[in-house]
Amino acid sequence: MFFVLLIFWIFFPVWIGGIQWIIATISGLIAKNTGILENLATFKDAIKANKVKQIVALVGSVLCLGLGTQQVAMYFLSGAYFWLVLFSFGGYLLLFIIPWFNLILLFKQRVTTVWSAFLYLSTGLLLVAIVALAKTKNVIYTTESGSYPVPTNGTLKVITIVLLVVYYLFCLSLLIVVESENETKKIKRLSYRGSPILHKSLELFGMLLLMSLLSL
């Protein structure tokens, strides 16, 4: 059991960040080929240039993340999920904290490979939270054995899922713009060319794996 959990925690950031990188890359290619990328860049610049819009975007992001964290924690920190916290030595709690780093996307113009890998992970965890909330039943369990179910507010859960989907798409658009602005030495990161894509994927895989090992 311990070995399985160890393997899971080592590779969890790798496949979550990797899946999000694939989603962002494909979305970026579509946005670039359809001309949407320029509109997204203009949208991000408009937020960054206007303090009022920046504050509104920040407050809206905090509200979405706050409600999302509260709902996810209510469902996935109760009852039998206590054992995940215990057996992961508290690492399970990071899944509720890391998505908050997406707030950095509001202020970042360019990111290093380390930040890029971390933002792919944090954005990917938003998607995990959406799927997890959508699949869970409208009950929580009051004991570690997973018994004594207590009904929850299903309407609030649906509202939370909708807000998280909107916030995820918002973060995805910012992530696409930030990555497109990381083009250096005429190597376009969002292109179909084999070598830049391969180089980028190897960098991200290495950074995500290093982050996993450091978290042990």
Buried (B, 14 or more C-beta within 10 A) or exposed (E): EEEEBEEEBBBBBBEBBBBBBEBBBEBBBEBBEEEBBEEBBEBBEEBBEEEEEBEEBBEBBEEBBEBBBEBBBBBBBBBEBBEBBEBBEEBBBBBBEBBBBBBBBBEBEEBEEEBBBBBBBBBBBBBBBBEBBEEBEBBBBEEEEBEEBEEBEEEBBEEBBEBBBEBBEBBBBBBBBBBBBBBEEEEEBBBEEEEBBEEBBEBBBEBBBEBBEEBE
